[in-house]
Amino acid sequence: DKATLQFRGRPLWQIQFELLRKLHPSEIFISARTDPTWRPGDVRFVADFPPSRGPLSGLAASLAQMHTTHLLALAIDMPFMTEDFLLSLCDHIEPGCGVVPKIDNRAEPLAAIYPH
């Protein structure tokens, strides 16, 4: 489980949730094949659907469960992600449009914003 790997003495999941909480979202959830034992109580679990399609399954399941106009997707294995970068994504939100950044001329769909 990548989420439990240690980075600078802390599990990746803890780093990412701490970062997301700084943005004061109305809801945080994690998508995975099964409900992780380490999931904090204030984080909702959403089962990947279909379960065998990797990150795309998680995005599809999350979009189906969300109650807001946009979803901020953040991969668990991006420990160098910053609050400023995520805020800059949020600054580009428009109704009905997503925000997918390009890093080294390649789209980064797992640090992106998707419309409902």
C-alpha positions in Angstrom: 0.0 0.0 0.0 1.7 3.2 -1.2 -0.2 5.3 1.2 1.6 3.8 4.2 5.1 4.4 2.8 7.1 6.7 5.0 8.4 10.0 3.7 10.5 12.1 6.0 9.2 10.0 8.9 5.5 10.3 8.1 3.2 8.1 6.1 2.2 9.5 2.7 -1.5 9.5 3.5 -0.9 11.7 6.5 1.0 14.2 4.5 -1.6 14.5 1.8 -4.6 14.8 4.2 -2.8 17.5 6.2 -2.3 19.4 2.9 -5.9 19.0 1.8 -7.2 20.1 5.2 -5.3 23.4 4.8 -7.7 24.2 1.9 -10.8 23.8 4.2 -12.7 21.5 1.8 -16.3 20.7 2.6 -15.5 17.0 2.4 -12.4 14.8 2.0 -12.7 11.3 0.7 -10.4 8.6 -0.4 -11.0 6.2 -3.2 -9.5 2.7 -3.2 -10.4 -0.9 -3.9 -11.0 -1.5 -0.2 -11.5 0.7 2.9 -8.0 1.4 4.3 -7.5 0.6 8.0 -5.5 3.8 8.4 -8.3 6.1 7.1 -9.1 8.9 9.5 -12.6 9.0 10.8 -13.4 12.4 9.1 -12.4 11.0 5.7 -15.1 9.3 3.7 -14.3 6.1 1.8 -15.4 5.7 -1.8 -14.9 2.3 -3.4 -13.2 2.3 -6.8 -15.6 1.5 -9.6 -14.9 -0.6 -11.6 -12.4 -1.8 -9.1 -9.7 -2.9 -11.6 -9.1 0.2 -13.6 -6.5 2.0 -11.5 -6.8 5.8 -10.8 -9.5 6.2 -13.4 -11.8 4.0 -11.3 -11.2 6.2 -8.3 -11.9 9.4 -10.2 -15.1 8.0 -11.7 -16.4 6.8 -8.3 -15.4 10.1 -6.6 -17.2 12.2 -9.2 -20.3 10.1 -8.8 -20.3 10.6 -5.0 -19.3 14.3 -4.7 -21.7 17.0 -3.6 -19.9 20.1 -4.8 -19.4 21.7 -8.2 -15.7 20.6 -8.5 -13.5 17.8 -7.3 -9.8 18.3 -6.4 -8.0 15.0 -7.1 -4.7 14.5 -5.4 -2.7 11.3 -5.7 -1.5 9.9 -2.4 2.1 9.5 -3.7 2.9 13.2 -4.3 4.6 14.3 -1.1 6.2 17.4 -2.8 2.8 18.9 -3.6 2.3 22.3 -2.1 -0.6 24.3 -0.8 0.3 27.2 -3.1 0.2 24.9 -6.2 -3.3 23.5 -5.2 -4.5 27.1 -4.5 -3.3 28.1 -7.9 -5.4 25.3 -9.4 -8.4 26.5 -7.4 -7.8 30.1 -8.7 -8.5 28.8 -12.3 -11.9 27.1 -11.5 -14.7 28.1 -13.8 -18.3 26.7 -13.9 -18.4 23.4 -15.7 -14.6 23.3 -16.5 -11.8 21.3 -15.1 -8.2 22.4 -14.4 -5.5 19.9 -15.4 -2.0 21.3 -15.1 0.9 20.4 -17.4 4.2 19.6 -15.8 7.1 19.3 -18.3 4.5 19.5 -21.1 2.6 16.4 -19.8 -0.9 16.5 -18.2 -1.0 15.7 -14.5 -4.5 14.2 -14.0 -3.9 13.2 -10.4 -3.3 16.7 -9.2 -6.2 18.3 -10.9 -9.7 19.7 -10.6 -12.7 18.1 -12.3 -16.2 19.5 -12.7 -19.2 17.7 -11.4 
